[in-house]
């Protein structure tokens, strides 16, 4: 009740402080309210010095956004002024020629509306603010001077694991543009499927873009992993034809959104190895490029780095990609390459010897081979007149000369990148991986796991405190990533994207100091969610948000609070939580195993700890909460044993449980422990939770003693 009161108070204060100012999302850099309002008539005159295709785009935007007929009057002025505004990137290594001008000035009086910008893109963004201000045919008088904080504000959509085609992509482009988002990164190839038509390699889509099982988790986890040829009755999947892509690009251009294509390499490439096995390690060159019979992925997921045919294939593919996509950058993936086959592949090891590569303290031979691979690919990309971007694994072994990095494994990769003088896009999983649950999992469609509510996304600041001003200028922006292993339908996909992408839009556009409180942002987001629904989309129903686990907000008091815990098996170095104080600090975890309160165990039998209560104590209950989350391989224990001792040497079994742990059990939370009919005297309590044959991680947040 107190939290609800504080929330309502914050909202009231935010609205009062804004002077009931008309709401815009993302919030402008500067907005001044004035007296009166402008009325949008049934016809609206437009005068502009914009010409050609750009004028056509802007006129179409006006007609769609204001739903009015455009005439030759002078009520709406669009002024293209080459001296207006500042670039959203002042200069980079290539010089000020790469500066991007997206700012605008919007002045609304009772008699006219004037938008001034240096570019058509700036005028377009001024129109988007105008459209948001419009209510019932009127626009409040105001003056807005606005520009983005970052040049890159985007969404990555994984089209490989589950296919999302042309119509779906275009629908998202229309909505993204309204919130001044300007990049759509399409993940087009992966082990699950190759989703882009290729003229030179048509078998990639003919043989690997379809499967009989639509559910990726069943297809992948059950290790069927068979593709079926295009045209197989009952098959699921699809791919983007080149005409599809051209249509998408045309719509994106009209909305000032750049489409960034990603072609995965050197890892995540089982689909390529299926069709062209000679490109994998352990295969001798063959004359025929395809595999006969059922399409079963090769056991290797990485390209053979010692095979010149690998680079011939990659160059041919990238030529077609570059001919199709006009984007400045081409994304080459680079993440999660296994590299294990390179260790024994004679071609890869011969290449290492030829290059004089030897293991270093900071990089293995295979890490350096990956660096060699990435640098060769960068030369191909640059020869084709483009720039290369990849996930932060491309840092391993040494970063290619002109590469840009997307930092997803936290911010460390981005920090390292800009400190070396390269550009980075921040996309850390803990803030921007929107494949996680955004509300109480029991009320949501399946997700990979974790918990990433709108508030968490909105709290992100892409500029780490450790950076200098010069280093911070190399942070190009932010991107939300939606991996679709667990996202099977367009409706589910839209619910994962919206409204969290609204928060990304404001993080990327609005100055940090002006973003304000989350309750104020949520009010604006609720308005936009209603608009998205009215436009036929399926956003998450924010107004019914349940929120984090109640236990997260309520510290628990018990007999072991603050007591010393001895770990007989260490916890995972990746999920330490609060270290050795975690299990007796009184703090319970939320919906996410990564929230800093859940401690992870994957070593040996899993949980095996002893709590010292410091003196003999009457104990009536001992229990711990465990999480079941099959997506990231987190399971309930298969065996529980609780023992007590008065001297720390001689122990008596208090409780034992064999639990039918199963990977099929859905996401849930469950207490495992003992409650006696009468108390026992104990100073030491040993709690064991064994995984049995099920494997995976175990996560617990507190061992409670009462």
C-alpha positions in Angstrom: 0.0 0.0 0.0 2.9 2.4 0.8 4.5 1.6 -2.5 1.3 2.4 -4.3 1.0 5.7 -2.5 4.6 6.7 -3.3 4.0 5.8 -7.0 0.9 7.9 -7.3 2.6 10.8 -5.5 5.5 10.6 -7.9 3.1 10.6 -10.9 1.2 13.6 -9.5 4.4 15.6 -8.9 5.7 14.7 -12.3 2.5 16.0 -14.0 2.5 19.1 -11.8 6.1 19.8 -12.5 5.5 19.5 -16.2 2.7 22.1 -16.0 0.4 19.6 -17.8 2.7 20.0 -20.8 1.8 17.9 -23.8 3.5 14.6 -23.7 6.1 13.5 -26.3 8.1 10.2 -26.3 11.0 10.3 -26.5 11.1 13.5 -24.4 12.6 16.5 -26.3 15.8 18.2 -25.4 13.9 21.4 -24.9 10.2 22.3 -24.8 8.4 25.5 -23.9 4.7 25.7 -23.6 2.8 28.7 -25.0 -0.7 30.1 -25.0 -3.4 28.9 -27.4 -3.5 26.0 -29.9 -3.3 25.3 -33.6 -6.3 23.7 -35.2 -5.7 21.2 -38.0 -8.4 21.7 -40.6 -9.8 19.3 -43.1 -7.2 20.6 -45.5 -3.8 21.8 -44.5 -1.5 24.0 -46.5 2.2 23.0 -46.7 5.0 25.2 -47.9 8.5 23.8 -48.1 11.8 24.2 -49.8 12.4 20.5 -49.7 12.4 18.9 -53.2 12.4 15.6 -55.0 12.0 12.2 -53.3 12.5 13.7 -49.8 9.5 16.1 -50.3 7.4 13.2 -51.4 8.3 11.3 -48.2 7.5 14.2 -46.0 4.2 15.0 -47.7 3.2 11.3 -47.3 4.2 11.4 -43.6 2.0 14.5 -43.1 -1.0 13.0 -44.7 -0.7 9.8 -42.7 0.2 11.5 -39.4 -2.4 14.2 -39.4 -5.0 12.4 -41.6 -5.7 15.5 -43.6 -5.5 16.6 -47.2 -2.4 18.6 -48.1 -3.0 21.8 -50.2 -0.8 24.7 -51.3 -1.5 27.0 -48.4 1.0 28.2 -45.8 -0.2 26.8 -42.5 2.6 24.2 -42.2 6.1 25.3 -43.0 8.9 22.9 -43.5 12.2 24.7 -43.7 15.4 23.0 -44.8 18.2 25.2 -43.4 21.7 23.9 -44.0 23.0 26.1 -41.1 20.6 24.7 -38.6 21.5 22.4 -35.7 24.4 20.3 -34.5 25.5 16.9 -35.6 24.6 14.0 -33.4 28.1 12.8 -33.9 30.5 15.8 -34.1 33.4 13.9 -35.6 35.0 10.5 -35.7 38.1 8.9 -37.0 37.0 9.4 -40.6 36.4 13.1 -40.0 33.4 15.4 -39.7 32.0 14.1 -43.0 30.4 11.3 -41.0 28.4 13.7 -38.9 24.7 13.0 -38.7 22.2 15.8 -38.5 18.9 14.8 -37.0 17.9 17.8 -34.9 14.9 20.0 -35.5 13.0 23.1 -34.2 9.2 22.9 -34.0 7.2 26.1 -33.3 3.4 25.9 -33.0 1.3 29.1 -32.8 -2.4 29.4 -33.1 -1.9 30.5 -36.8 0.8 28.2 -38.1 3.3 25.4 -37.5 6.9 25.8 -38.5 9.5 23.0 -38.5 13.1 23.8 -39.3 15.9 21.3 -39.7 19.2 20.8 -41.5 18.1 17.6 -43.2 14.9 15.9 -44.3 15.4 13.4 -41.5 15.3 16.2 -39.0 12.1 17.5 -40.5 10.6 14.0 -40.4 11.4 13.8 -36.6 9.8 17.2 -36.1 6.7 15.9 -37.8 6.7 12.9 -35.4 6.6 15.2 -32.4 3.9 17.2 -34.1 1.8 14.1 -34.6 2.2 13.1 -30.9 1.1 16.6 -29.8 -2.1 16.4 -31.9 -5.2 15.6 -29.9 -8.7 15.8 -31.4 -7.6 17.9 -34.3 -5.7 20.5 -32.2 -2.0 21.0 -31.3 -1.1 23.1 -28.2 1.1 26.1 -28.9 4.7 25.2 -28.1 8.4 25.6 -29.1 10.6 22.5 -29.2 14.3 22.5 -30.0 15.4 19.0 -30.2 18.2 16.7 -31.2 19.3 13.1 -30.3 21.8 12.2 -27.7 23.1 9.3 -29.9 23.3 8.7 -33.6 22.4 5.0 -33.3 19.0 4.0 -31.8 18.0 0.5 -32.8 16.4 -2.9 -32.5 17.8 -6.3 -33.5 15.3 -8.8 -34.7 16.3 -12.4 -34.9 14.6 -13.8 -38.1 16.6 -17.1 -38.1 15.3 -19.0 -35.0 11.7 -18.2 -36.0 11.0 -16.5 -39.2 9.4 -13.1 -39.3 8.8 -11.9 -42.8 8.3 -8.8 -44.9 4.9 -7.7 -43.7 5.8 -8.0 -40.0 9.1 -6.2 -40.5 7.4 -3.3 -42.3 4.8 -3.0 -39.6 7.5 -2.6 -37.0 9.3 0.0 -39.2 6.2 2.2 -39.3 6.0 2.2 -35.5 9.7 2.5 -34.8 9.9 5.7 -36.9 7.2 7.4 -34.7 9.7 7.2 -31.8 12.7 8.4 -33.7 14.4 5.0 -33.8 16.7 4.8 -36.8 18.3 1.3 -37.0 16.7 -2.1 -37.6 19.3 -4.9 -37.4 18.1 -8.1 -39.0 19.8 -11.3 -37.8 19.4 -13.3 -41.1 21.5 -16.4 -40.7 22.2 -18.8 -37.9 22.2 -22.5 -37.2 18.4 -22.5 -37.2 18.1 -21.3 -40.8 19.5 -19.1 -43.6 16.8 -16.5 -44.3 18.1 -14.4 -47.2 17.8 -15.4 -50.9 21.2 -15.8 -52.6 21.7 -15.9 -56.3 25.0 -17.7 -56.3 24.1 -20.1 -53.4 20.4 -20.8 -53.8 20.7 -24.1 -51.9 21.1 -22.1 -48.6 17.5 -21.2 -48.6 16.2 -24.1 -50.6 17.7 -26.6 -48.1 17.9 -24.9 -44.7 15.1 -22.3 -44.5 12.5 -24.9 -43.5 11.9 -27.5 -40.8 9.1 -29.8 -39.8 9.1 -28.6 -36.2 8.1 -24.9 -35.8 9.0 -24.8 -32.1 12.8 -24.0 -32.1 13.2 -25.4 -28.5 11.9 -28.8 -29.5 13.9 -28.8 -32.7 17.1 -27.7 -31.0 17.0 -29.2 -27.5 15.7 -32.6 -28.7 18.5 -32.5 -31.2 16.4 -33.4 -34.2 17.9 -30.3 -36.0 16.9 -31.5 -39.4 16.1 -29.1 -42.2 13.7 -30.1 -45.0 13.8 -28.8 -48.6 11.6 -25.9 -49.7 8.2 -27.1 -50.7 8.0 -30.0 -48.3 4.4 -30.4 -47.2 3.7 -29.2 -43.7 7.1 -27.5 -43.3 7.6 -24.3 -41.2 9.9 -21.4 -42.1 10.6 -19.1 -44.9 13.1 -16.5 -46.1 13.3 -13.0 -47.5 13.5 -12.9 -51.3 15.5 -10.1 -52.7 12.3 -8.4 -53.8 11.1 -8.6 -50.2 14.2 -6.9 -49.1 13.9 -4.2 -51.7 10.4 -3.5 -50.5 11.5 -3.4 -46.9 14.4 -1.1 -47.8 12.0 1.3 -49.6 9.7 1.6 -46.6 12.7 2.0 -44.3 14.1 4.8 -46.4 10.8 6.6 -46.3 10.9 6.4 -42.5 14.7 7.2 -42.2 15.5 3.8 -40.8 18.7 2.0 -41.8 18.4 -1.7 -42.2 21.5 -3.4 -40.9 22.0 -7.0 -42.2 23.8 -9.6 -40.2 25.5 -12.7 -41.8 26.9 -14.9 -39.0 30.5 -16.0 -39.1 32.7 -17.8 -38.1 30.3 -19.5 -35.7 26.6 -20.2 -35.6 27.0 -21.5 -39.1 25.7 -25.1 -39.0 23.2 -24.4 -41.8 26.1 -23.4 -44.1 28.1 -26.5 -43.2 25.0 -28.6 -43.9 24.9 -27.5 -47.5 28.6 -26.9 -48.1 30.4 -29.3 -45.7 33.7 -28.6 -47.4 33.8 -25.2 -45.6 33.9 -26.9 -42.1 36.9 -28.4 -40.4 37.6 -32.1 -41.0 36.2 -32.2 -44.5 38.3 -32.6 -47.7 37.3 -30.4 -50.6 34.6 -31.9 -52.8 33.3 -31.2 -56.2 29.6 -31.2 -55.3 28.5 -28.4 -52.9 25.5 -30.0 -51.4 24.8 -33.0 -49.1 22.5 -35.6 -50.5 19.6 -37.0 -48.4 18.2 -35.6 -45.2 19.6 -32.2 -44.2 21.4 -32.8 -40.9 23.7 -30.0 -39.6 27.4 -30.8 -39.7 28.8 -31.3 -36.2 31.0 -28.3 -36.7 29.4 -24.8 -36.4 32.5 -22.8 -37.3 34.0 -22.0 -40.7 37.4 -23.6 -41.3 39.8 -20.7 -41.0 42.6 -22.5 -42.8 40.5 -23.2 -46.0 40.7 -20.5 -48.7 37.3 -21.7 -50.0 35.9 -20.2 -46.8 36.9 -16.7 -47.7 35.9 -17.2 -51.3 32.4 -18.2 -50.1 32.2 -15.3 -47.6 33.3 -12.7 -50.3 30.7 -14.0 -52.7 28.0 -13.8 -50.1 28.9 -10.3 -48.9 29.0 -9.1 -52.5 25.4 -10.0 -52.8 24.6 -8.5 -49.4 26.3 -5.2 -50.2 24.6 -5.0 -53.6 21.3 -5.4 -51.9 21.6 -3.4 -48.6 22.8 0.3 -48.7 23.8 0.4 -45.0 27.1 1.9 -44.1 27.8 -1.1 -41.9 27.6 -4.9 -42.5 27.3 -7.0 -39.4 29.4 -10.2 -39.4 28.3 -11.6 -36.1 31.5 -13.0 -34.6 30.0 -14.2 -31.4 30.2 -17.5 -29.5 32.5 -19.3 -32.0 33.3 -22.6 -30.5 36.8 -22.8 -32.1 37.3 -26.2 -30.7 37.6 -27.9 -34.1 40.4 -25.4 -35.0 42.6 -27.0 -32.3 42.9 -30.3 -34.2 42.1 -29.2 -37.8 45.3 -29.6 -39.9 44.3 -26.7 -42.1 43.7 -24.3 -39.2 46.9 -25.3 -37.4 48.9 -25.0 -40.7 47.5 -21.5 -41.1 48.5 -20.6 -37.5 52.1 -21.9 -38.2 52.2 -19.9 -41.5 51.2 -16.7 -39.6 53.6 -17.4 -36.8 50.9 -17.5 -34.3 51.8 -18.9 -30.9 49.8 -18.9 -27.6 50.1 -15.7 -25.6 49.1 -15.1 -22.0 46.2 -12.9 -23.2 45.1 -15.0 -26.2 45.2 -18.6 -27.3 46.2 -19.7 -30.8 42.5 -20.1 -31.6 41.6 -16.6 -30.3 44.3 -15.2 -32.6 43.0 -17.3 -35.5 39.6 -15.7 -34.9 41.3 -12.3 -35.0 42.9 -13.3 -38.3 39.6 -14.4 -39.6 37.8 -11.2 -38.6 40.6 -9.0 -40.0 40.4 -10.8 -43.4 36.6 -10.4 -43.4 37.0 -6.7 -42.6 39.3 -6.3 -45.6 36.6 -7.9 -47.8 33.9 -5.6 -46.3 36.1 -2.5 -46.9 37.0 -3.6 -50.4 33.2 -3.7 -51.0 33.0 -0.1 -49.8 31.5 -0.7 -46.4 32.4 -0.8 -42.7 32.3 -3.9 -40.5 30.5 -4.2 -37.2 30.3 -7.3 -34.9 29.5 -8.6 -31.4 32.2 -8.0 -28.7 33.8 -11.4 -29.3 35.6 -9.8 -32.3 37.8 -8.2 -29.7 39.4 -11.6 -28.9 42.9 -11.9 -30.1 43.0 -8.3 -31.3 40.4 -6.0 -32.9 40.4 -5.4 -36.6 41.6 -1.9 -37.6 38.4 -0.1 -38.4 35.8 -2.4 -36.8 32.9 -1.2 -34.6 31.8 -3.4 -31.7 28.4 -4.2 -30.3 28.9 -4.8 -26.6 26.5 -7.4 -25.4 28.3 -9.3 -22.6 28.0 -6.4 -20.3 29.7 -3.1 -20.9 33.3 -4.3 -20.7 33.6 -4.9 -24.4 32.3 -1.4 -25.2 34.6 0.2 -22.7 37.6 -1.7 -24.1 36.6 -0.8 -27.6 36.3 3.0 -27.1 39.5 3.1 -25.0 41.3 1.7 -28.1 39.9 4.4 -30.3 37.1 2.4 -32.0 33.4 3.0 -32.1 30.9 0.9 -30.0 27.2 0.4 -29.7 26.0 -0.5 -26.2 23.6 -3.5 -26.0 24.3 -5.2 -22.7 22.2 -8.2 -21.9 21.2 -7.1 -18.4 19.5 -4.0 -19.8 18.7 -4.5 -23.4 18.1 -8.2 -24.1 14.3 -8.1 -24.6 14.0 -11.9 -25.0 13.7 -12.0 -21.1 10.4 -12.0 -19.2 9.1 -8.5 -18.7 6.7 -9.4 -15.9 5.8 -12.3 -13.6 6.6 -15.3 -15.7 3.5 -17.3 -14.7 1.4 -14.6 -16.5 3.6 -14.4 -19.6 4.3 -16.4 -22.8 7.5 -18.4 -22.6 10.8 -16.5 -22.7 14.4 -17.5 -22.4 14.4 -16.6 -18.8 15.5 -13.7 -16.7 13.5 -10.6 -15.8 13.8 -7.3 -17.7 10.8 -5.0 -17.0 10.3 -1.7 -18.6 11.7 0.1 -15.6 15.0 -1.7 -15.9 15.4 -0.8 -19.6 14.6 2.8 -18.9 17.2 3.0 -16.1 20.1 2.3 -18.5 22.7 5.0 -19.2 24.9 4.0 -22.1 27.9 6.1 -21.0 29.9 4.4 -18.2 31.3 6.7 -15.6 34.8 5.4 -16.3 35.0 7.0 -19.7 36.6 10.4 -20.6 34.6 12.8 -22.7 36.6 11.8 -25.8 36.0 8.1 -25.2 32.3 8.7 -24.5 32.0 10.4 -27.9 32.9 7.0 -29.5 29.7 5.4 -28.0 27.5 5.6 -31.0 24.3 4.6 -29.3 22.1 1.7 -28.0 20.2 -1.3 -29.4 17.7 -3.7 -27.9 18.1 -7.3 -29.0 15.2 -9.8 -29.5 16.5 -13.3 -30.0 13.5 -15.5 -30.9 14.3 -19.0 -29.8 11.1 -18.9 -27.6 9.2 -16.4 -29.8 7.1 -18.4 -32.2 4.3 -15.9 -33.4 4.1 -12.3 -34.6 1.8 -11.5 -31.7 4.3 -12.8 -29.2 7.1 -11.0 -30.9 5.4 -7.6 -30.7 4.6 -8.2 -27.0 8.4 -8.7 -26.4 9.3 -5.6 -28.4 6.7 -3.1 -27.2 6.7 -1.2 -24.9 10.3 -1.9 -24.0 11.5 -0.4 -27.3 9.9 2.9 -26.1 12.3 3.0 -23.3 15.2 2.3 -25.7 14.0 5.2 -27.8 14.2 7.6 -24.9 17.5 6.3 -23.7 18.9 6.8 -27.1 17.4 10.2 -27.8 16.9 12.2 -24.6 19.7 13.8 -22.7 20.4 11.8 -19.5 19.7 14.7 -17.2 16.3 15.4 -18.7 14.9 11.9 -18.7 13.2 12.3 -15.4 11.5 9.7 -13.2 10.3 6.3 -14.2 6.7 6.9 -13.1 6.5 9.9 -15.3 7.9 7.9 -18.3 5.5 5.1 -17.6 2.5 7.4 -17.9 3.7 8.5 -21.3 4.4 4.8 -22.2 0.8 3.8 -21.2 -0.5 6.4 -23.7 1.7 5.0 -26.5 0.8 1.4 -25.7 -2.9 2.4 -26.2 -1.9 3.9 -29.6 0.0 0.7 -30.6 -3.1 -1.4 -29.8 -5.3 1.0 -31.8 -2.9 0.5 -34.7 -3.4 -3.3 -34.6 -0.2 -4.3 -32.8 0.0 -6.6 -29.7 2.1 -4.9 -27.1 2.6 -6.1 -23.6 -0.4 -4.9 -21.5 1.6 -2.5 -19.3 -1.5 -1.3 -17.4 -1.8 -4.8 -15.9 1.8 -5.2 -14.9 2.3 -7.4 -11.9 5.9 -6.4 -11.1 8.7 -8.2 -9.4 8.3 -11.0 -6.9 6.8 -9.7 -3.7 9.6 -11.5 -1.7 12.1 -9.2 -3.5 10.8 -6.2 -1.6 10.4 -7.8 1.8 13.7 -8.8 3.6 13.2 -11.9 5.7 14.2 -12.2 9.4 15.3 -15.6 10.6 17.7 -17.4 12.9 20.5 -17.6 10.4 20.4 -13.9 9.4 24.0 -12.6 9.1 25.5 -15.9 10.2 28.7 -17.4 8.6 28.3 -19.8 5.7 31.0 -22.3 4.8 30.9 -23.6 1.2 32.0 -27.2 0.7 31.5 -26.8 -3.0 32.1 -23.3 -4.5 29.4 -21.3 -6.1 29.7 -20.3 -9.8 32.1 -17.5 -10.5 29.6 -16.2 -13.0 26.7 -15.8 -10.5 28.3 -14.9 -7.2 25.5 -12.6 -6.0 26.7 -11.1 -2.7 29.4 -13.8 -2.3 29.6 -15.7 1.0 26.9 -13.6 2.7 24.3 -14.3 0.0 22.5 -17.2 1.6 22.0 -15.5 5.0 21.7 -11.8 4.1 17.8 -11.8 4.4 17.4 -10.7 0.8 15.3 -12.8 -1.6 15.7 -12.8 -5.3 13.2 -11.5 -7.9 12.1 -13.2 -11.2 15.7 -13.1 -12.6 18.6 -15.3 -11.8 20.8 -12.4 -12.8 19.5 -9.8 -10.4 22.4 -10.1 -7.9 20.5 -11.9 -5.2 20.3 -15.4 -6.7 23.5 -17.5 -6.3 24.3 -20.0 -9.0 25.8 -23.4 -8.5 27.1 -25.7 -11.3 30.2 -27.3 -9.7 30.2 -30.9 -8.6 26.9 -31.9 -6.9 25.8 -28.2 -6.7 24.8 -26.8 -3.2 26.7 -28.0 -0.2 27.0 -25.5 2.7 27.1 -25.3 6.4 25.6 -22.4 8.5 27.0 -21.7 11.9 24.3 -20.3 14.2 27.1 -19.5 16.7 25.3 -21.2 19.6 23.0 -24.2 20.2 19.5 -23.0 19.0 16.0 -24.5 18.9 15.3 -25.1 15.2 11.8 -25.8 13.8 12.2 -25.1 10.1 15.0 -25.1 7.5 14.2 -24.4 3.9 15.5 -22.7 0.7 13.8 -21.4 -2.5 15.0 -22.8 -5.8 14.2 -21.6 -9.3 13.2 -23.7 -12.3 13.9 -22.0 -15.7 14.4 -24.5 -18.5 15.5 -21.9 -21.1 18.9 -21.1 -19.6 19.3 -24.7 -18.1 18.2 -23.9 -14.5 16.5 -26.7 -12.7 15.2 -27.8 -9.3 17.4 -30.1 -7.3 16.9 -33.9 -7.6 18.0 -34.6 -4.0 17.8 -32.6 -0.7 19.6 -33.5 2.5 19.7 -31.5 5.7 21.9 -32.4 8.7 22.5 -30.8 12.1 25.3 -30.8 14.6 26.1 -29.3 18.0 29.9 -29.5 17.6 30.5 -29.2 13.9 32.0 -32.7 13.8 29.2 -35.1 14.5 26.1 -34.7 12.2 22.7 -36.2 12.3 20.4 -36.4 9.3 17.3 -34.2 9.8 15.7 -34.5 6.4 16.1 -36.2 3.0 14.1 -35.8 -0.2 14.3 -37.4 -3.6 12.6 -35.0 -6.0 11.5 -36.0 -9.6 13.4 -33.1 -11.1 12.6 -32.7 -14.8 13.7 -30.5 -17.6 10.1 -30.5 -18.8 8.8 -28.9 -15.6 7.8 -25.3 -16.5 9.2 -22.1 -15.0 8.4 -21.9 -11.3 9.8 -21.3 -7.8 9.6 -23.9 -5.0 10.7 -24.2 -1.4 12.7 -27.3 -0.5 13.2 -28.0 3.2 12.1 -29.4 6.5 9.4 -28.3 9.0 9.3 -30.4 12.1 6.5 -31.3 14.5 8.9 -30.3 17.3 12.1 -28.4 17.3 15.7 -29.8 17.4 18.7 -28.3 19.1 21.5 -27.4 16.6 24.4 -25.0 16.2 25.5 -26.1 12.7 23.2 -26.8 9.8 24.4 -28.5 6.6 22.2 -28.1 3.6 22.8 -30.1 0.4 20.9 -29.9 -2.9 22.2 -32.3 -5.5 21.4 -32.1 -9.2 21.4 -35.9 -9.7 21.4 -36.8 -13.4 19.5 -33.7 -14.5 22.5 -31.4 -14.6 22.3 -27.7 -15.4 22.4 -24.8 -12.9 20.8 -24.6 -9.5 20.0 -21.1 -8.1 18.9 -20.3 -4.6 18.7 -17.0 -2.8 18.4 -17.7 1.0 18.6 -20.6 3.4 16.0 -19.7 6.0 16.2 -21.1 9.6 13.3 -20.6 12.0 
